[in-house]
Amino acid sequence: MLVDQAQVTVQRPKAPRPRMADEKPKDKPPTSRLGRIARLASLAPRSIPFALEGAKRALSKSPRTEDEEAAAKERMAAEVKKTAEAMLKTLGEMKGLPLKLGQMASYIDGLAPPGHEDKFQAALKKLQDKAPPLSAESAAQMIKTELGAPPEEVFAEWEREPFAAASIGQVHRAVTKSGARVAVKVQYPGIDKAIENDLKSIALLETMIAPLSRKLHAKQALDEIRSVFMSELDYGREAEMADLFRRLNTDVPDILIPEVHHSLTTRRVITTSFADGAPYADFCKEGSQEARNRAGEAIWRFTFRSMLRYGVLYADPHPGNYRFLPDGRVWFLDFGCVKMLPADLVNDMKRYMRAALDNDWVEFDRACIEVLGYDPNDETWDLYRSYTMELMMPLTTKGTWVCSREKSRETVQYLARGIKSLAFKQGEAIPNIPHVPKMPQDFTFVNRLQWGLASVMAGLGTEASFRNISEGWIRDGVHPIPTS
């Protein structure tokens, strides 16, 4: 049976377990540039075994024996859990961009060492919405600063302990003076400075490796990341995006979006109606196949309808952003990472989608060259072209497409294997970095969406005809965004 958050709120809370001295919640995350670099550097010893194992595989002149392969797997297995636990502690305390990366590693299939994904992701799942919170006093002070009074005066009821904590803020249950049950997301003090320092550190690294970063087009990706992540710090903008998605999905079945309480929302505090429902992991485990099909279709429709019809990209599909009702309807909770795509870019994306639907491979190739920047005269052409066709499979398949972890892992590993084979060629001691297409800058978060959404859908095990759901949006033009 699925657990409803409404039931959780009326249960008598358990007495909190005693905390060890080093577990005491902090008042703010570390914000200094050197302090954050030092914390990330502390993870390096845990990462060395992975790097060494990867180098041994890449540079090996001959295949391993069965005994050597078994020994290597045993060594790797011994390191995976330790590494994930170290990441959980360090990234959870740092918040900001490092925590976002940890969240991605916790659910995107294919990023963890092959054969160890389940153990690695299991240890990191707490980062999705249960990262270590900051102190109750810190959250209360933020409420007082932003809303003009302590939370006990602003709200009729206020729960000091947050029920969810993530990369930029933590969420508390409350009841308004009018009796409405609400979720109040409170931004971590100093998180804006922390993220800015993270971005400066990345920019410095990009400058230090300029010849390589130019080949990887790292600067344009960094510029896009800076723009989107800094905009996430403005909860006023997030409130506007939540209102926008409510308008876009007014008549769309199975999609539920909390209502914003604007009088209790500022740049660093956002208050929305409380969304009852099961978290992702529970729903994946306990939901019926019919309910999981319905939920997967709702997530697909929510994501691609807004992007292909209106050019509005919901770019953060991680599992903590959903709550599920037993029948498969879905609450969408977080609207901080939203990207407005130019209509020309959306229409260009539809070019290769339409060509794939129509089996028009001449037009498909032309679109890959003109839109995605693939080079037909480069050795990477077959790899990138085939990878794009791989991504199109749910859209081009006639009939039912079954989402699975094997398929979502292949979405990542297909490209990784191909790049590795091009970089580490037989008989060459020094690896060569293959050509990287220069895609439109606005495409940065479209790529993030593709891997994340495939993994979310795989966890649900959704079975659906995604072609039937999507074809109308692909063949239609981009619509103006409704204003009411």
MARDRENNU-376654 format. One record per residue (C-alpha): x, y, z; residue in three letters. Coordinates in steps of 0.2 Angstrom, whole numbers, padded with zeros to 4 digits, always signed. Layout:
// residues N
XYZala ...
This chain:
// residues 484
+0000+0000+0000met +0007+0017-0004leu +0010+0029+0010val +0001+0046+0008asp +0009+0061+0016gln -0007+0067+0023ala -0007+0051+0034gln +0011+0055+0039val +0007+0072+0045thr -0007+0067+0058val +0004+0053+0065gln +0013+0057+0082arg +0031+0061+0077pro +0044+0049+0084lys +0057+0056+0096ala +0073+0060+0086pro +0087+0049+0089arg +0102+0057+0099pro +0114+0065+0087arg +0133+0063+0088met +0143+0079+0090ala +0148+0080+0072asp +0130+0077+0066glu +0123+0093+0073lys +0115+0103+0059pro +0125+0117+0053lys +0118+0135+0052asp +0124+0137+0034lys +0134+0127+0021pro +0152+0131+0018pro +0153+0146+0007thr +0171+0151+0005ser +0180+0146-0011arg +0195+0137-0003leu +0184+0128+0009gly +0173+0121-0004arg +0188+0116-0015ile +0196+0107+0000ala +0180+0097+0004arg +0179+0091-0014leu +0198+0087-0014ala +0195+0076+0001ser +0185+0065-0010leu +0200+0062-0022ala +0207+0047-0012pro +0191+0038-0014arg +0191+0042-0033ser +0208+0035-0036ile +0204+0017-0037pro +0190+0021-0050phe +0203+0031-0061ala +0216+0017-0059leu +0204+0004-0064glu +0198+0013-0079gly +0216+0017-0084ala +0221-0001-0083lys +0207-0007-0094arg +0210+0007-0107ala +0229+0004-0108leu +0230-0015-0106ser +0238-0023-0121lys +0229-0039-0119ser +0213-0045-0112pro +0212-0050-0094arg +0211-0068-0088thr +0195-0074-0079glu +0205-0073-0062asp +0212-0056-0066glu +0194-0050-0070glu +0187-0057-0055ala +0200-0049-0044ala +0197-0032-0052ala +0178-0033-0049lys +0181-0038-0031glu +0193-0023-0028arg +0180-0011-0036met +0166-0018-0026ala +0175-0015-0010ala +0178+0003-0015glu +0160+0007-0022val +0151+0008-0005lys +0165+0018+0003lys +0165+0030-0011thr +0147+0033-0011ala +0146+0035+0008glu +0160+0048+0007ala +0151+0057-0007met +0134+0057+0003leu +0142+0065+0018lys +0153+0078+0009thr +0141+0083-0005leu +0126+0083+0007gly +0135+0096+0018glu +0141+0107+0004met +0124+0109-0005lys +0124+0119-0021gly +0132+0112-0037leu +0141+0098-0029pro +0125+0091-0022leu +0116+0093-0038lys +0130+0082-0046leu +0128+0069-0032gly +0109+0069-0036gln +0112+0066-0054met +0124+0051-0049ala +0110+0044-0038ser +0098+0041-0051tyr +0105+0042-0069ile +0108+0025-0075asp +0125+0022-0083gly +0136+0035-0073leu +0142+0023-0060ala +0155+0010-0062pro +0147-0004-0073pro +0141-0019-0063gly +0140-0008-0047his +0126+0004-0051glu +0114-0003-0039asp +0125-0002-0024lys +0132+0015-0029phe +0115+0023-0032gln +0107+0015-0016ala +0120+0024-0005ala +0117+0041-0014leu +0098+0040-0014lys +0096+0051+0001lys +0103+0066-0009leu +0087+0066-0019gln +0077+0074-0006asp +0084+0069+0011lys +0101+0078+0011ala +0107+0083+0028pro +0097+0098+0033pro +0102+0114+0041leu +0097+0119+0059ser +0079+0124+0063ala +0086+0141+0070glu +0094+0145+0053ser +0078+0141+0044ala +0068+0151+0056ala +0080+0166+0054gln +0078+0166+0035met +0059+0166+0037ile +0060+0181+0049lys +0071+0190+0037thr +0061+0187+0022glu +0043+0187+0029leu +0045+0199+0043gly +0042+0188+0058ala +0047+0171+0065pro +0038+0157+0057pro +0027+0153+0073glu +0020+0171+0070glu +0018+0170+0051val +0010+0153+0051phe -0004+0145+0061ala +0007+0129+0063glu +0025+0127+0059trp +0036+0111+0059glu +0053+0115+0064arg +0061+0100+0057glu +0061+0099+0037pro +0053+0084+0029phe +0064+0087+0013ala +0081+0095+0010ala +0090+0097-0007ala +0103+0107-0016ser +0098+0125-0013ile +0084+0124+0001gly +0075+0113+0013gln +0056+0111+0014val +0045+0113+0030his +0027+0108+0033arg +0016+0122+0039ala -0002+0128+0040val -0007+0146+0035thr -0018+0157+0046lys -0032+0153+0034ser -0030+0134+0037gly -0022+0129+0021ala -0008+0115+0022arg +0007+0121+0014val +0025+0117+0010ala +0038+0131+0013val +0054+0130+0004lys +0068+0140+0013val +0084+0144+0005gln +0100+0140+0014tyr +0109+0155+0020pro +0124+0159+0009gly +0120+0147-0004ile +0121+0160-0017asp +0139+0164-0013lys +0143+0146-0012ala +0136+0143-0030ile +0145+0158-0036glu +0162+0152-0029asn +0159+0134-0037asp +0156+0142-0054leu +0172+0153-0052lys +0182+0137-0048ser +0175+0129-0063ile +0179+0144-0074ala +0197+0144-0067leu +0199+0126-0071leu +0192+0129-0089glu +0205+0143-0091thr +0219+0132-0085met +0215+0119-0098ile +0210+0131-0111ala +0216+0121-0126pro +0207+0106-0121leu +0191+0115-0115ser +0190+0124-0132arg +0190+0107-0140lys +0176+0102-0128leu +0166+0118-0130his +0167+0119-0111ala +0165+0138-0110lys +0148+0139-0119gln +0142+0125-0108ala +0148+0134-0092leu +0140+0150-0097asp +0123+0141-0099glu +0126+0132-0082ile +0129+0148-0074arg +0114+0157-0081ser +0102+0143-0077val +0109+0138-0059phe +0110+0157-0054met +0092+0159-0059ser +0087+0144-0048glu +0092+0155-0033leu +0077+0167-0036asp +0062+0159-0029tyr +0051+0173-0036gly +0055+0167-0053arg +0052+0149-0048glu +0035+0154-0042ala +0032+0162-0059glu +0037+0146-0068met +0025+0136-0057ala +0011+0147-0062asp +0016+0145-0080leu +0016+0126-0079phe -0001+0127-0071arg -0007+0137-0086arg +0001+0126-0098leu -0007+0110-0090asn -0024+0116-0085thr -0033+0104-0095asp -0020+0090-0096val -0025+0074-0087pro -0015+0067-0073asp -0004+0082-0071ile -0005+0090-0054leu +0004+0106-0049ile +0004+0115-0032pro -0003+0132-0031glu +0009+0146-0025val +0004+0157-0010his +0012+0173-0017his +0009+0183-0001ser +0021+0170+0008leu +0034+0170-0006thr +0050+0180-0009thr +0066+0178-0017arg +0072+0166-0004arg +0056+0158+0002val +0043+0150-0008ile +0026+0143-0001thr +0015+0131-0011thr +0000+0120-0007ser +0005+0104+0001phe +0006+0089-0011ala +0000+0072-0004asp +0007+0057-0012gly +0021+0043-0012ala +0039+0047-0015pro +0047+0040-0031tyr +0055+0025-0024ala +0040+0019-0014asp +0029+0021-0029phe +0041+0012-0041cys +0041-0003-0028lys +0023-0003-0023glu +0013+0004-0038gly +0003-0007-0049ser +0009-0008-0067gln -0006+0001-0073glu -0003+0015-0061ala +0016+0016-0066arg +0011+0016-0084asn -0001+0031-0081arg +0012+0040-0071ala +0025+0038-0084gly +0014+0044-0097glu +0010+0059-0086ala +0028+0063-0084ile +0032+0061-0102trp +0017+0072-0107arg +0022+0085-0095phe +0040+0086-0101thr +0038+0085-0120phe +0022+0094-0122arg +0028+0110-0114ser +0045+0109-0123met +0039+0104-0141leu +0023+0114-0141arg +0028+0130-0131tyr +0047+0129-0130gly +0047+0128-0111val +0060+0115-0105leu +0058+0107-0087tyr +0076+0103-0086ala +0077+0094-0069asp +0068+0078-0069pro +0076+0070-0054his +0065+0058-0043pro +0063+0070-0028gly +0053+0082-0039asn +0038+0070-0040tyr +0024+0064-0028arg +0013+0050-0034phe -0005+0046-0030leu -0010+0028-0030pro -0020+0029-0046asp -0004+0036-0056gly -0008+0054-0056arg +0008+0064-0052val +0012+0080-0043trp +0026+0090-0050phe +0035+0100-0036leu +0050+0110-0041asp +0051+0123-0055phe +0068+0131-0051gly +0077+0124-0066cys +0066+0129-0081val +0074+0135-0098lys +0065+0145-0111met +0070+0138-0128leu +0070+0149-0144pro +0056+0144-0156ala +0069+0142-0170asp +0079+0129-0159leu +0063+0119-0155val +0058+0119-0174asn +0076+0113-0178asp +0074+0099-0165met +0058+0094-0173lys +0067+0092-0190arg +0077+0076-0185tyr +0062+0070-0175met +0050+0071-0190arg +0064+0064-0201ala +0066+0049-0189ala +0047+0046-0188leu +0046+0046-0207asp +0061+0036-0210asn +0068+0050-0220asp +0087+0047-0217trp +0093+0060-0229val +0084+0074-0220glu +0089+0066-0204phe +0107+0067-0208asp +0105+0084-0215arg +0097+0090-0198ala +0111+0081-0188cys +0124+0091-0197ile +0114+0108-0198glu +0106+0107-0180val +0118+0096-0170leu +0134+0101-0177gly +0139+0083-0182tyr +0153+0082-0195asp +0150+0069-0209pro +0169+0069-0213asn +0175+0065-0196asp +0177+0048-0188glu +0164+0052-0175thr +0150+0053-0188trp +0144+0036-0186asp +0145+0036-0167leu +0135+0052-0165tyr +0122+0048-0178arg +0119+0031-0171ser +0118+0038-0154tyr +0105+0051-0159thr +0095+0037-0167met +0096+0027-0151glu +0088+0042-0142leu +0074+0042-0154met +0069+0024-0151met +0054+0028-0139pro +0047+0040-0152leu +0050+0030-0168thr +0044+0013-0161thr +0026+0009-0167lys +0017+0001-0153gly +0022-0001-0135thr +0039+0004-0129trp +0045-0004-0112val +0056+0007-0101cys +0069-0003-0093ser +0085+0000-0083arg +0095-0009-0097glu +0089+0003-0110lys +0092+0018-0099ser +0110+0012-0095arg +0113+0010-0114glu +0108+0028-0117thr +0123+0033-0107val +0135+0019-0110gln +0133+0018-0129tyr +0141+0035-0131leu +0154+0032-0118ala +0159+0015-0126arg +0161+0024-0143gly +0171+0038-0137ile +0182+0027-0127lys +0185+0016-0143ser +0190+0032-0153leu +0201+0039-0139ala +0211+0023-0135phe +0215+0016-0151lys +0225-0001-0152gln +0243+0002-0153gly +0243+0021-0148glu +0250+0025-0131ala +0243+0042-0129ile +0224+0044-0130pro +0216+0056-0143asn +0201+0066-0138ile +0188+0064-0152pro +0179+0078-0161his +0165+0085-0150val +0150+0093-0159pro +0147+0112-0156lys +0128+0111-0152met +0118+0127-0149pro +0121+0133-0131gln +0103+0132-0127asp +0105+0113-0130phe +0115+0111-0114thr +0101+0106-0103phe +0091+0097-0116val +0105+0084-0115asn +0104+0084-0096arg +0085+0080-0098leu +0088+0065-0110gln +0098+0055-0098trp +0088+0060-0082gly +0071+0057-0090leu +0076+0040-0097ala +0082+0034-0080ser +0066+0040-0071val +0055+0031-0084met +0066+0016-0082ala +0063+0015-0063gly +0044+0016-0066leu +0045+0003-0079gly +0032+0012-0089thr +0025+0003-0105glu +0017+0015-0117ala +0016+0021-0135ser +0026+0036-0134phe +0025+0039-0153arg +0006+0041-0152asn +0007+0053-0137ile +0021+0064-0145ser +0018+0064-0164glu +0006+0078-0164gly +0018+0090-0155trp +0032+0085-0166ile +0023+0089-0182arg +0015+0105-0176asp +0023+0122-0174gly +0028+0131-0159val +0013+0139-0150his +0013+0156-0141pro +0014+0154-0122ile -0004+0157-0115pro -0005+0172-0103thr -0020+0166-0093ser 
